[in-house]
Amino acid sequence: MTQLQAGDPAPDFELPDDAGVMRRLSAQRPRPTVIYFYPRDETPGCTTEACEFRDANADLRALGAEVWGISPQDARSHARFREAHALSFPLLVDADHAVAEAYGTWVQKSRYGRTYWGNARETFLVDGEGRIARAWEKVRPEGHAREVLEALRELLASSGGGTGA
């Protein structure tokens, strides 16, 4: 799979969130969208990452951006995870991992000698025109949301401060 790079068109998709609401990326325009792919609800790294995005979400929204978390677990798992950690953004269900495949984040992993497929921890900042503004591979959860917030500020400053409207 090819890794998406800054400047590439973001693959459009429509997925249900943890409340059953359908979310389409192209409907976000002209707002920027932070899309982060994570392996699994309620694991330590995923919880850290989600809580950091929760804590940065007011600042991200103040700049016009919305955060979407994506993993293959079902809506019930996502809803429990969101409620348990008071997450203030939707978690999207990519049960067949088609969106993860389109973004190049569905990868073969190995743990304790067992090989399996799952989401890599990667994030994409999609600008208001539907292009990848920034991509992060092999994300470390600690401090990542602040890094994304800074990249959003840089994006908006370089585009004249607007969200593409």
C-alpha positions in Angstrom: 0.0 0.0 0.0 1.1 3.5 -0.8 1.3 6.0 2.1 -0.6 9.2 1.5 1.5 12.3 1.5 0.9 16.0 1.9 -0.9 17.4 -1.2 -2.6 14.1 -2.1 -6.4 14.1 -2.3 -7.8 12.5 0.8 -9.8 9.4 -0.2 -13.5 10.2 0.4 -15.5 7.9 2.6 -18.7 7.6 4.5 -18.8 5.6 7.8 -21.2 5.4 10.7 -20.1 6.8 14.0 -20.7 5.3 17.5 -24.2 6.9 17.6 -25.1 5.5 14.1 -24.8 8.9 12.4 -23.2 8.6 8.9 -20.1 10.8 8.5 -18.9 11.7 5.0 -15.5 13.3 4.6 -16.4 15.4 1.6 -19.3 16.9 3.6 -16.7 18.5 6.0 -15.5 21.0 3.4 -14.5 23.7 3.8 -13.6 22.7 7.4 -10.4 20.8 8.1 -10.7 17.3 9.6 -8.3 15.4 11.8 -8.6 11.7 11.0 -6.8 9.4 13.3 -6.6 5.7 12.9 -6.1 3.6 16.0 -5.8 -0.1 16.7 -8.4 -0.8 19.4 -10.8 0.7 21.9 -9.7 0.5 25.6 -6.0 -0.3 25.0 -3.5 1.8 26.9 -2.0 3.6 23.9 -5.4 4.2 22.2 -6.8 5.5 25.5 -3.9 7.9 25.9 -4.3 9.1 22.3 -8.1 9.5 22.6 -7.9 11.4 25.9 -5.3 13.7 24.5 -7.5 14.5 21.5 -10.4 15.0 23.9 -8.3 17.5 25.9 -7.2 19.4 22.7 -10.6 19.2 21.0 -11.9 22.6 22.2 -8.8 24.3 20.7 -9.1 22.2 17.5 -12.8 23.1 17.1 -12.0 26.8 17.8 -9.8 26.7 14.7 -12.6 25.1 12.7 -11.5 21.5 12.7 -13.3 18.3 13.7 -11.6 15.2 15.0 -12.7 11.7 13.9 -11.2 8.5 15.3 -11.4 5.4 13.2 -11.0 1.7 14.1 -12.7 -1.6 13.1 -14.6 -2.2 16.4 -18.3 -2.0 16.3 -20.5 1.0 17.4 -21.3 -0.5 20.8 -17.6 -0.8 21.6 -16.9 2.7 20.4 -19.9 4.1 22.4 -18.6 2.5 25.6 -15.1 3.8 24.9 -16.4 7.3 24.2 -18.5 7.3 27.3 -15.9 5.8 29.6 -13.4 8.6 28.7 -15.9 11.5 28.0 -14.6 11.8 24.5 -15.9 14.9 22.8 -15.6 13.7 19.1 -17.1 10.8 17.1 -15.5 7.4 16.7 -16.2 5.9 13.3 -16.8 2.2 12.6 -14.6 0.8 9.8 -15.7 -2.8 10.3 -14.5 -4.0 6.9 -11.3 -1.8 7.2 -12.0 -0.4 3.7 -11.2 3.1 4.8 -8.0 2.0 6.6 -7.0 0.2 3.4 -7.6 3.4 1.3 -5.4 5.4 3.7 -2.7 2.7 3.9 -3.2 2.1 7.6 -4.4 -1.5 7.4 -1.1 -3.4 8.0 0.2 -6.7 9.0 1.4 -6.8 12.6 3.2 -9.2 14.8 3.0 -9.7 18.5 4.2 -12.5 20.7 5.0 -14.6 17.5 1.5 -14.2 16.2 0.9 -12.4 12.9 -2.4 -10.5 12.3 -3.9 -7.5 10.4 -4.9 -4.3 12.1 -4.8 -0.5 12.1 -1.5 1.2 12.3 -1.6 4.3 14.6 -1.5 7.0 12.0 -3.1 10.5 11.7 -4.1 12.7 8.7 -4.9 16.4 8.7 -7.2 17.0 5.8 -7.5 20.6 4.7 -10.7 22.4 3.8 -10.2 21.5 0.1 -10.1 17.7 0.8 -6.3 17.3 0.5 -3.9 15.7 2.9 -2.2 18.7 4.6 -0.1 16.5 6.9 0.3 12.8 7.6 1.9 11.2 10.7 3.1 7.6 10.6 4.0 5.5 13.6 2.4 7.9 16.0 3.4 8.0 19.6 0.2 8.8 21.6 1.8 11.0 24.2 1.8 14.6 22.9 0.4 13.8 19.5 -2.8 15.8 19.8 -0.7 19.0 20.6 1.5 18.2 17.6 -1.6 18.0 15.4 -3.0 21.3 16.9 0.3 23.0 16.0 0.2 21.7 12.5 -3.4 23.0 12.1 -2.3 26.4 13.3 0.5 26.4 10.7 -1.9 25.3 8.0 -4.3 28.0 8.8 -1.5 30.6 9.0 -0.1 29.6 5.6 -3.6 29.7 4.0 -4.4 33.2 5.3 -6.0 32.0 8.6 -9.2 30.7 7.2 -10.6 27.2 7.0 -10.9 27.2 3.2 -14.2 29.0 3.1 
